Amino acid sequence: MYMSRKIDKFLSDWKAEPDRKPLIVKGSRQVGKTESIKHFAEKTTKA
């Protein structure tokens, strides 16, 4: 089960921006950074 986080909207906005720069995600340990990125990738990419 995925728990939504504040970063979810930021990731969507980042992807929609045409001249976006590489994304660096920083934060405390064990807050869901990797899980958020994985969930975003599954949601926005084609298999």
Secondary structure, DSSP 8 states (H G I E B T S, - for coil): -----THHHHHHHHHH-TT---------TTSSHHHHHHHHHHHHS--
